[in-house]
Amino acid sequence: MYEGHTVTIVIPAYNEEATIARVVGDFRAHGAVDEVVVVDNNCKDRTAELAREAGARVVEEAEPGYGKALMRGMREATGEWMALVEADGSFIAHDLNKLLCYLGDCAIVLGTRTTRQMVQQGANMDFLLRWGNVAAAKILELLWYAPMEPRFTDVGCTYRALTQQTFEILAPGLRESGPAFSPEMMCEAMRHGLRCIEIPVHYGEREGGESKHSRGLGQISRTALMMFRAIFRKRFESRIPPERRGKPPA
Protein backbone atom coordinates (compact mmCIF):
# COMPACT_ATOMS: atom_id res chain seq x y z
CA MET A 1 0.00 0.00 0.00
CA TYR A 2 1.21 3.49 -0.85
CA GLU A 3 -0.21 6.44 1.10
CA GLY A 4 -3.48 4.60 1.69
CA HIS A 5 -3.82 3.21 -1.85
CA THR A 6 -3.49 -0.47 -2.67
CA VAL A 7 -1.01 -1.18 -5.48
CA THR A 8 -1.02 -3.92 -8.13
CA ILE A 9 1.90 -4.69 -10.43
CA VAL A 10 0.83 -5.96 -13.86
CA ILE A 11 3.37 -8.02 -15.83
CA PRO A 12 2.52 -9.30 -19.33
CA ALA A 13 4.54 -12.42 -20.14
CA TYR A 14 5.27 -14.59 -23.14
CA ASN A 15 7.92 -17.27 -22.60
CA GLU A 16 9.85 -15.46 -19.85
CA GLU A 17 10.81 -18.43 -17.64
CA ALA A 18 14.41 -17.21 -17.38
CA THR A 19 13.45 -13.96 -15.63
CA ILE A 20 9.89 -14.05 -14.32
CA ALA A 21 10.64 -15.40 -10.83
CA ARG A 22 13.27 -12.73 -10.14
CA VAL A 23 11.04 -9.93 -11.46
CA VAL A 24 8.06 -11.08 -9.39
CA GLY A 25 10.27 -11.42 -6.32
CA ASP A 26 11.77 -7.95 -6.82
CA PHE A 27 8.38 -6.25 -6.92
CA ARG A 28 6.76 -8.39 -4.20
CA ALA A 29 9.58 -7.34 -1.87
CA HIS A 30 8.72 -3.66 -2.39
CA GLY A 31 6.83 -2.35 0.62
CA ALA A 32 4.16 -0.56 -1.42
CA VAL A 33 3.10 -3.57 -3.51
CA ASP A 34 -0.04 -5.48 -2.49
CA GLU A 35 -0.23 -7.93 -5.38
CA VAL A 36 1.61 -8.94 -8.53
CA VAL A 37 -0.48 -10.09 -11.49
CA VAL A 38 1.32 -11.99 -14.25
CA VAL A 39 -0.57 -12.40 -17.52
CA ASP A 40 0.21 -15.69 -19.26
CA ASN A 41 -0.13 -14.72 -22.91
CA ASN A 42 0.05 -18.23 -24.42
CA CYS A 43 3.38 -19.13 -22.83
CA LYS A 44 4.84 -22.42 -24.00
CA ASP A 45 7.40 -22.72 -21.20
CA ARG A 46 7.30 -22.68 -17.37
CA THR A 47 6.60 -18.95 -17.03
CA ALA A 48 3.21 -19.39 -15.34
CA GLU A 49 4.45 -22.09 -12.96
CA LEU A 50 7.51 -20.11 -11.88
CA ALA A 51 5.46 -16.92 -11.46
CA ARG A 52 3.05 -18.70 -9.11
CA GLU A 53 5.91 -20.17 -7.12
CA ALA A 54 7.36 -16.67 -6.74
CA GLY A 55 4.06 -15.42 -5.28
CA ALA A 56 2.27 -13.87 -8.27
CA ARG A 57 -1.36 -14.34 -9.20
CA VAL A 58 -1.36 -15.70 -12.75
CA VAL A 59 -4.19 -14.99 -15.18
CA GLU A 60 -4.47 -16.13 -18.78
CA GLU A 61 -5.08 -14.16 -21.97
CA ALA A 62 -5.62 -16.28 -25.08
CA GLU A 63 -5.55 -13.44 -27.60
CA PRO A 64 -1.91 -12.82 -28.49
CA GLY A 65 -0.30 -9.41 -28.16
CA TYR A 66 1.29 -7.11 -25.63
CA GLY A 67 -1.73 -4.81 -25.55
CA LYS A 68 -4.18 -7.67 -25.06
CA ALA A 69 -2.10 -9.01 -22.17
CA LEU A 70 -1.92 -5.63 -20.46
CA MET A 71 -5.65 -5.05 -20.83
CA ARG A 72 -6.35 -8.42 -19.19
CA GLY A 73 -3.95 -7.67 -16.37
CA MET A 74 -5.44 -4.25 -15.67
CA ARG A 75 -8.97 -5.65 -15.69
CA GLU A 76 -7.92 -8.35 -13.22
CA ALA A 77 -6.00 -6.00 -10.90
CA THR A 78 -7.56 -5.36 -7.49
CA GLY A 79 -5.33 -2.44 -6.51
CA GLU A 80 -6.58 1.13 -6.62
CA TRP A 81 -3.29 2.04 -8.31
CA MET A 82 -1.49 -0.03 -10.92
CA ALA A 83 2.04 -0.14 -12.30
CA LEU A 84 2.87 -1.85 -15.59
CA VAL A 85 6.28 -3.46 -15.96
CA GLU A 86 8.16 -5.85 -18.25
CA ALA A 87 8.88 -9.49 -17.41
CA ASP A 88 12.44 -9.42 -18.77
CA GLY A 89 14.16 -7.76 -15.81
CA SER A 90 15.00 -4.52 -17.63
CA PHE A 91 13.10 -2.43 -15.02
CA ILE A 92 13.55 -2.47 -11.26
CA ALA A 93 11.23 -2.11 -8.27
CA HIS A 94 13.56 0.53 -6.81
CA ASP A 95 12.08 3.05 -9.28
CA LEU A 96 8.47 2.35 -8.31
CA ASN A 97 8.31 5.07 -5.65
CA LYS A 98 9.30 7.66 -8.28
CA LEU A 99 6.17 6.79 -10.24
CA LEU A 100 3.79 6.42 -7.32
CA CYS A 101 4.77 9.66 -5.60
CA TYR A 102 3.37 11.67 -8.52
CA LEU A 103 0.28 9.56 -9.10
CA GLY A 104 -1.74 11.43 -6.51
CA ASP A 105 -1.48 14.53 -8.71
CA CYS A 106 -1.62 12.91 -12.16
CA ALA A 107 -3.70 10.42 -14.11
CA ILE A 108 -0.68 8.60 -15.53
CA VAL A 109 3.01 8.68 -14.64
CA LEU A 110 5.20 7.45 -17.50
CA GLY A 111 8.74 6.18 -17.31
CA THR A 112 11.30 7.26 -19.88
CA ARG A 113 14.37 5.28 -20.96
CA THR A 114 15.93 8.10 -22.96
CA THR A 115 17.93 9.67 -20.12
CA ARG A 116 21.33 8.39 -21.19
CA GLN A 117 22.84 8.41 -17.70
CA MET A 118 20.20 5.90 -16.54
CA VAL A 119 20.56 3.43 -19.41
CA GLN A 120 22.90 0.64 -18.38
CA GLN A 121 25.55 -0.80 -20.64
CA GLY A 122 24.10 -3.69 -22.60
CA ALA A 123 20.52 -2.40 -22.46
CA ASN A 124 18.46 -2.62 -25.65
CA MET A 125 18.56 1.13 -26.24
CA ASP A 126 21.08 1.99 -28.94
CA PHE A 127 21.35 5.34 -30.74
CA LEU A 128 18.67 4.49 -33.34
CA LEU A 129 16.16 3.13 -30.84
CA ARG A 130 16.64 5.95 -28.34
CA TRP A 131 16.36 8.78 -30.84
CA GLY A 132 13.55 7.04 -32.68
CA ASN A 133 11.54 7.06 -29.46
CA VAL A 134 12.42 10.70 -28.86
CA ALA A 135 11.35 11.66 -32.41
CA ALA A 136 8.03 9.83 -32.09
CA ALA A 137 7.43 11.42 -28.68
CA LYS A 138 8.07 14.90 -30.07
CA ILE A 139 5.62 14.28 -32.91
CA LEU A 140 3.02 13.19 -30.36
CA GLU A 141 3.85 16.30 -28.35
CA LEU A 142 3.38 18.54 -31.39
CA LEU A 143 0.07 16.97 -32.35
CA TRP A 144 -1.35 17.67 -28.88
CA TYR A 145 0.53 20.86 -28.13
CA ALA A 146 -2.72 22.78 -28.14
CA PRO A 147 -4.24 22.65 -25.61
CA MET A 148 -2.31 20.04 -23.56
CA GLU A 149 1.34 21.16 -24.00
CA PRO A 150 2.71 17.71 -23.00
CA ARG A 151 6.41 16.95 -22.50
CA PHE A 152 7.37 13.47 -23.67
CA THR A 153 10.65 11.83 -24.69
CA ASP A 154 9.71 8.13 -24.96
CA VAL A 155 6.62 6.53 -26.52
CA GLY A 156 7.72 2.94 -25.97
CA CYS A 157 8.57 2.78 -22.27
CA THR A 158 6.31 0.20 -20.69
CA TYR A 159 7.09 1.11 -17.08
CA ARG A 160 4.21 3.36 -16.07
CA ALA A 161 1.64 3.83 -13.33
CA LEU A 162 -2.04 4.77 -13.43
CA THR A 163 -5.12 4.65 -11.25
CA GLN A 164 -8.09 2.34 -11.67
CA GLN A 165 -10.21 5.41 -12.40
CA THR A 166 -7.86 6.39 -15.21
CA PHE A 167 -8.02 2.88 -16.65
CA GLU A 168 -11.82 2.99 -16.67
CA ILE A 169 -11.67 6.25 -18.62
CA LEU A 170 -9.12 5.02 -21.16
CA ALA A 171 -10.20 1.40 -21.63
CA PRO A 172 -12.99 1.95 -24.21
CA GLY A 173 -10.53 3.74 -26.52
CA LEU A 174 -7.64 1.25 -26.26
CA ARG A 175 -7.64 -1.15 -29.21
CA GLU A 176 -4.01 -1.80 -30.16
CA SER A 177 -2.88 -5.35 -29.48
CA GLY A 178 0.87 -4.93 -30.03
CA PRO A 179 3.62 -2.46 -29.05
CA ALA A 180 1.55 0.48 -30.36
CA PHE A 181 -0.55 0.04 -27.20
CA SER A 182 1.94 2.18 -25.26
CA PRO A 183 1.63 5.37 -27.39
CA GLU A 184 -2.08 4.70 -27.88
CA MET A 185 -2.56 4.92 -24.11
CA MET A 186 -0.69 8.24 -24.06
CA CYS A 187 -2.81 9.58 -26.93
CA GLU A 188 -6.07 8.50 -25.34
CA ALA A 189 -5.06 10.30 -22.17
CA MET A 190 -4.46 13.44 -24.24
CA ARG A 191 -7.88 13.07 -25.89
CA HIS A 192 -9.46 13.08 -22.43
CA GLY A 193 -7.40 16.02 -21.23
CA LEU A 194 -5.77 13.96 -18.47
CA ARG A 195 -2.59 15.09 -16.75
CA CYS A 196 0.43 12.98 -17.65
CA ILE A 197 4.05 13.41 -16.63
CA GLU A 198 7.25 11.56 -17.45
CA ILE A 199 9.96 10.39 -15.02
CA PRO A 200 13.40 8.95 -15.90
CA VAL A 201 13.77 5.30 -14.88
CA HIS A 202 16.70 2.89 -14.90
CA TYR A 203 16.78 0.69 -17.97
CA GLY A 204 18.96 -2.39 -17.86
CA GLU A 205 20.02 -5.30 -20.01
CA ARG A 206 17.49 -8.04 -20.54
CA GLU A 207 18.20 -10.90 -18.16
CA GLY A 208 16.78 -13.53 -20.49
CA GLY A 209 14.84 -14.15 -23.68
CA GLU A 210 14.80 -11.68 -26.54
CA SER A 211 12.87 -8.57 -27.47
CA LYS A 212 9.60 -9.21 -29.27
CA HIS A 213 9.43 -5.74 -30.84
CA SER A 214 12.95 -4.31 -31.30
CA ARG A 215 15.14 -7.14 -32.54
CA GLY A 216 16.96 -5.87 -35.62
CA LEU A 217 16.34 -2.98 -37.98
CA GLY A 218 13.43 -4.64 -39.76
CA GLN A 219 11.49 -5.30 -36.58
CA ILE A 220 12.27 -1.85 -35.20
CA SER A 221 10.95 -0.29 -38.42
CA ARG A 222 7.73 -2.30 -38.27
CA THR A 223 7.20 -1.37 -34.64
CA ALA A 224 7.83 2.31 -35.41
CA LEU A 225 5.32 2.21 -38.27
CA MET A 226 2.65 0.70 -36.02
CA MET A 227 3.31 3.34 -33.38
CA PHE A 228 3.14 6.27 -35.82
CA ARG A 229 -0.05 4.88 -37.31
CA ALA A 230 -1.63 4.63 -33.85
CA ILE A 231 -0.54 8.16 -32.91
CA PHE A 232 -2.01 9.76 -36.03
CA ARG A 233 -5.17 7.64 -35.88
CA LYS A 234 -5.85 8.75 -32.32
CA ARG A 235 -5.16 12.38 -33.11
CA PHE A 236 -7.70 12.48 -35.92
CA GLU A 237 -10.41 10.33 -34.36
CA SER A 238 -13.72 12.01 -33.65
CA ARG A 239 -13.39 14.42 -30.77
CA ILE A 240 -14.58 13.56 -27.28
CA PRO A 241 -17.24 16.08 -26.18
CA PRO A 242 -15.95 18.32 -23.39
CA GLU A 243 -18.59 17.05 -20.98
CA ARG A 244 -17.35 13.45 -21.43
CA ARG A 245 -13.59 14.11 -21.16
CA GLY A 246 -11.92 12.64 -18.12
CA LYS A 247 -14.99 10.58 -17.19
CA PRO A 248 -15.57 6.83 -17.37
CA PRO A 249 -18.40 5.68 -19.66
CA ALA A 250 -21.83 5.59 -18.07
N, C-alpha and C positions, 0 to 999 in steps of 0.2 A: 504494500500500500504506500502511496506517495501523497502526503498532505491530505489524507482523508479519502483519496480516490484509489479504488482497486485497479491493478494494472495487469494486463494480459500481453504476453509476447506471442506474436504470430510468426511462424516459420514455415514457408512453403518448401517442400522437399521433393526432389526427384533423384533417386539413386545417390544419396549422400551418406552412406554407411560409414565412410572413413572419418567424417567430421561431426555427425549429428549429435552423438553423445556428449562430446566436449562442449559444443555450442549450447545444448540444453542445460548442461551442468553449469556453464558460465553464467547464464541468465537466471537460472533458479537460485543461484547463490547470491544474487543481488537482492538487497534488503527490500527494495520497492516492489519486487515482482511477486504477484499472487498466483499466477498460473502461466504455463508455457503450452501453447497449442501448436502441434506440428501437423501440417497437412500433407498426407501421403497422396501425392499426385501420380498414381500408377507406378510406384516404385517396384522394381524387379529385384531388389537386393534386401538386406536386413535393416534398412532405414527405420521402418516403423517399429520393429522389435527393439532395436537399440534405443530409440527415442523413448519408448515406454519404460524401459529399464532405467533410463536416466531421470525419469520422473515427469515426462511430458504427457499431456493428454493428446492422443493421436486421433485425428479425424480423416476421412477419406474424401477425395474429390476425383470422380471418374473422368470428367472432362479435362483433357490435357491443356496445359498452359499456365504460365506464371500468374497471370491475372485471375484466372479461374480459381487457382489454389488460394490466392490471397483473399478473394471474395468469400470463399468457404470459411477460411480461418477467421475472418472478421465477423462473419455471421455467427460462428460458433463461440466466439469469445464472450466471457462473462464479465470481464473487467470494464469499469467505466471509461478507462483510458486504455489505449492499445499502442503497442510499438511493433513495427514490422521489421524483420531482420532476415538476413540470408542464412542458409544452412551450411555454408562452406567455410565458416570461420574467419571471413575477411573483416567482420565487424566485432566489436567487443562490448561487453556489458558495462565496462567502465564509463563509456560515453552516454549511457542511458540517462543519467541525471541531467546532462546538458540539454537533452530533448524535453524531458518532463518538466524542468523548472520553468520553461516558457509556455507550456501547454495551458496553464491557467489563464493566459492572456491571448492565446491564439487558437485557431481552429486546427491547424496542422503545423508541426515543426518538422522541417525537412533537414536531413543530413546532406552535406556536400563533401565529395571526395576530391575536389579540385584544388584544395589548399595544399600546395606541394610539400610543405614542411610536415604534413601529417600523413603523407602517402609513404608507406614503408617500401624499402627496396624489395623487388620481386612481386609487388602487387600488380594486378592486371589493370594498370592505368598508365599506359605509355603516352607519348606526346600527342599522337593522333586521337586516341580515345579521350584524353583529358580535354583537349581543345575542341574536339567535336561536341562534347557535352556542354562546354562553355558556350560555343556558337549557338547550339540549339536552345540553350537557356536564354540567351540574349534575344533570340528571335521571339521566344515565348514572352519575354519581358516587353519587347516592343509592341507585340500584338495586343497586350493588355495594359499598355502604359497609361492609357486613359480609360477608366478613371482610377485603376488600382495602383499604379506605379510600383510593381513588385521588383524585388532584387533577387535574382536567381543566377547560379553559376553551374548547376548540375541538374539535368533532367532525368538521369538514370540511377541516381542513388536510391537504393531500396531501404535504407535505414531511415525511418521516419515515425513520428508519433501523431496520433489523432484521438479525438474523443469518440465515444459511441454516438453522441448527437451529431457530430460531423459526418460520421459514416452514414447515418440514416439520411442525411441531406444529400450526400454525394452518390450513394448507391444506385439510385435509378438511372443516373447518367453515365455509369461506368460499364463499358461494353468490351473493351479491349481484353483479349485473352493472353497476349504475349507481353514482351518487354515494353510495349507502348502503353501499358497500363500505368506505369509510373508518371509520365508526363500527362496522360489523360486525367489522372487524379488531380494534378496541379491545375490543369485547365478548368476542370469542373469546379474547383474551389474558386477560381477567378470568376467564373460565370455567376457564382452565387455571392460574390462580393465578400468572401471569407478572408480573414487575416491569416497570412502564411509568412513564416520567416524561415531562414536557412542558417544552419549551424555547422561549422567544420567538424568532421568526425575522423577518427583514425581509420585508415583503410589498409589492410594488410594482405599478404600473399594468401592465396587459397591454400587450405591445409589438406585438400583432397579433391578428387574429381576434376572436372574441367568446366569452363564457362559454357553455358547453353546459348549465350547471345553475343559474345564478343571474342570468338575464337577465329582469328584470321581476318584479313581485310574483307573478304567476301561476306562473311557473317556480320561483321561490323557495319558494312554498307547496307545490308538488308535491314538490320536493326534500326539504323539511322533513318532509313526511308519510312519504316513503319511509324517511328516516333514523329517525324515531320508530318506525315499524313494525319496522324491523330491530333497533333497540335492545330493544324489548319482546319481540320474538320470541326473541332470543338469551337474554334474561334468564330466560324461562320455558321454554326447551328442557330436555329431560331432562338431568339433572346428569351431569357427567363423574365417574366413580369416582375417589376420591383417588389410587389407585395408577396411574391413567392420566394424571393432570394433569401438564402440563409435559413430556410425552414424545411423540415422534413415533409414528405407528401402526406396529405390527409388520409 
